[in-house]
Amino acid sequence: MMRAVVLAVLLAAGPGLAGPLSDLIFAPGAAAGAAVEVSYAHARQVPGDLPEDAALPKAVSDEVLTLALADGEAPRRVLTRQGPGTSGPAPVSEFPLAGPDPVLLFFLESTARNMAALTGGSPFYIRNRIREALGQADLGSEVTMGDLPARQIVLHPFEADPNRASMGAFAELALTLVVETEGAPRFLSLSADTAAAEGGYHETLTLMPEEE
């Protein structure tokens, strides 16, 4: 299972997460009011000149992440993934109802781990810089996605980082979060993009329409 719990602990502990964005998306139980089951289309593009190395991130296409409630004495949210040619959903991790949105945790942890693998940097350092950027962010700009009112927030975690010279294209990493503002906060899309348009790193999670 993906260790998104590492990032969950970082997000929940210590100072640095007291800002307008964190107040919106990390309010206790904020994600618990979302739909019982939601799915996101997941895609990832990686540089085309990577060597064959199992430790490096792979391209992803046509994968679906699904977040659902699990029954039991202590109800939890379960995140699963399913890609082309797989026999069924594979578990990613389980999360308590009162914690941050598991889809956000998956996205941020994926970005941190893959950036560390591609740059040779410390995943702990990268997670902390992302955490600080979330804590310092405002609510961005008002947008409409489909018919839904939302806020679009763009983060540049390494814009003023003293170690950015060693980060390659990731020095200009942009994290774009689109959050629905009608009812309980819900992520409509999340994307991580490096400055290199072609051959760079790009990862997206996009909310899929609910089946009728």
C-alpha positions in Angstrom: 0.0 0.0 0.0 1.1 3.5 -0.7 2.4 5.2 2.5 0.2 8.3 2.2 -0.1 8.1 6.0 3.4 9.7 6.2 2.1 12.8 4.5 -1.1 12.7 6.6 1.0 12.9 9.8 3.1 15.8 8.4 -0.1 17.7 7.5 -1.7 17.1 10.8 1.3 17.9 13.0 3.1 21.1 14.0 2.8 24.7 12.9 2.7 25.9 9.3 -0.8 24.8 8.3 -2.8 27.8 9.6 -3.9 29.6 6.4 -7.1 30.1 4.4 -6.5 27.1 2.2 -5.7 24.7 5.0 -8.7 26.0 7.0 -10.9 25.0 4.1 -9.5 21.6 3.2 -8.2 20.4 6.5 -11.2 21.3 8.7 -12.0 18.3 11.0 -14.1 15.9 9.0 -14.4 18.2 6.0 -14.0 15.3 3.5 -16.4 13.1 5.4 -19.4 15.0 4.1 -18.5 14.2 0.5 -20.3 11.6 -1.6 -20.2 8.0 -0.4 -18.2 7.0 -3.5 -16.2 9.2 -5.9 -13.8 8.2 -8.7 -10.9 10.1 -10.3 -9.3 9.6 -13.6 -5.5 9.3 -13.0 -2.8 10.0 -15.6 1.0 10.6 -15.3 3.6 11.6 -17.9 7.2 11.1 -17.1 10.4 12.2 -19.0 10.9 9.9 -22.0 14.6 9.4 -21.5 14.5 7.7 -18.2 16.6 4.5 -17.7 15.0 1.2 -17.0 14.8 1.4 -13.2 12.1 -0.1 -11.0 12.6 2.8 -8.5 11.6 5.4 -11.0 8.0 6.5 -11.6 6.2 5.0 -14.6 3.7 6.6 -17.0 0.1 6.0 -16.1 -3.0 6.2 -18.4 -6.6 5.2 -18.1 -6.3 4.4 -14.4 -9.2 5.1 -12.0 -8.9 5.9 -8.3 -12.0 5.3 -6.3 -12.7 6.5 -2.7 -15.5 4.7 -0.9 -16.8 4.2 2.6 -16.0 0.9 4.3 -18.4 -0.8 6.7 -17.4 -1.9 10.1 -17.4 -0.9 13.8 -15.1 2.0 12.9 -16.1 3.3 9.5 -13.2 4.3 7.3 -12.6 5.5 3.8 -10.8 3.1 1.4 -8.9 4.2 -1.6 -8.4 1.7 -4.5 -7.0 1.9 -8.0 -7.7 0.0 -11.2 -6.0 0.3 -14.5 -6.4 -1.3 -17.9 -6.1 -5.1 -18.0 -6.4 -5.5 -14.2 -8.7 -8.1 -12.8 -10.2 -5.7 -10.2 -9.5 -2.8 -7.9 -6.3 -2.9 -5.9 -6.1 -1.3 -2.4 -4.0 1.8 -1.9 -4.7 2.6 1.7 -7.4 3.2 4.4 -8.1 6.4 6.1 -10.2 7.6 9.1 -13.3 9.7 8.3 -12.0 12.7 10.3 -8.7 13.1 8.4 -7.7 15.1 5.3 -9.1 14.0 1.9 -7.4 10.8 0.9 -7.3 11.8 -2.7 -5.3 14.9 -1.8 -2.9 12.7 0.3 -2.4 10.3 -2.6 -1.7 13.1 -5.0 0.8 14.9 -2.7 2.6 11.8 -1.7 2.8 10.6 -5.3 4.3 14.0 -6.2 6.8 14.0 -3.3 8.0 10.4 -3.8 8.3 10.7 -7.6 10.1 14.0 -7.4 12.6 12.5 -4.9 13.1 9.5 -7.2 13.7 11.7 -10.3 16.0 14.3 -8.6 17.7 12.2 -5.9 16.4 14.6 -3.3 15.1 13.8 0.2 11.4 12.8 0.2 11.2 14.2 3.8 12.5 17.6 2.6 10.2 17.7 -0.3 7.1 16.7 1.8 8.0 19.5 4.3 8.3 22.1 1.5 4.9 21.1 0.1 3.4 21.2 3.5 4.7 24.7 4.1 3.3 25.8 0.7 -0.1 24.5 1.6 0.0 26.3 5.0 1.0 29.6 3.3 -1.5 29.5 0.4 -4.5 31.7 0.0 -7.8 30.7 -1.6 -6.6 31.5 -5.2 -9.1 32.6 -7.7 -12.8 31.9 -8.4 -13.4 29.6 -11.3 -16.2 27.4 -12.7 -15.6 23.8 -13.6 -18.6 22.5 -15.5 -21.5 24.1 -13.7 -19.7 24.0 -10.3 -18.3 27.0 -8.5 -14.8 26.4 -7.3 -11.5 27.9 -6.2 -8.3 27.4 -8.2 -5.1 27.5 -6.1 -1.7 27.2 -7.7 1.3 26.4 -5.5 5.0 26.8 -6.3 6.6 25.0 -3.3 10.2 25.5 -4.5 10.0 29.0 -6.0 12.3 30.5 -3.4 14.0 27.3 -2.2 17.7 27.6 -1.5 18.3 24.2 -3.0 16.3 24.7 -6.2 19.4 24.7 -8.4 19.7 20.9 -7.8 16.0 20.2 -8.6 16.1 20.5 -12.4 12.7 21.0 -13.9 11.1 20.4 -10.5 12.4 23.8 -9.3 9.4 25.2 -11.2 6.9 22.6 -10.0 3.4 23.9 -10.0 0.7 22.2 -8.0 -2.8 23.2 -9.1 -5.8 22.4 -6.9 -9.4 23.1 -8.0 -11.8 22.8 -5.0 -15.5 22.9 -5.2 -17.0 25.6 -3.0 -20.6 24.6 -3.0 -21.4 22.3 0.0 -18.6 20.2 1.5 -15.1 21.0 0.0 -14.4 18.5 -2.8 -11.4 18.3 -5.1 -12.5 18.6 -8.8 -9.0 18.3 -10.1 -5.4 18.2 -9.0 -2.3 18.5 -11.2 1.5 18.5 -10.7 3.4 20.0 -13.6 7.1 20.8 -14.2 8.2 23.7 -16.4 9.2 21.3 -19.2 6.0 21.1 -21.4 7.4 18.2 -23.5 9.2 15.4 -21.7 8.5 16.8 -18.3 6.6 15.4 -15.3 2.9 15.8 -15.3 0.3 14.1 -13.1 -3.4 14.7 -13.0 -6.4 13.5 -11.0 -9.8 14.6 -12.4 -13.1 13.9 -10.7 -15.3 11.6 -12.9 -19.0 12.2 -13.3 -21.2 10.1 -11.0 -22.9 7.2 -12.6 -26.7 7.5 -12.8 
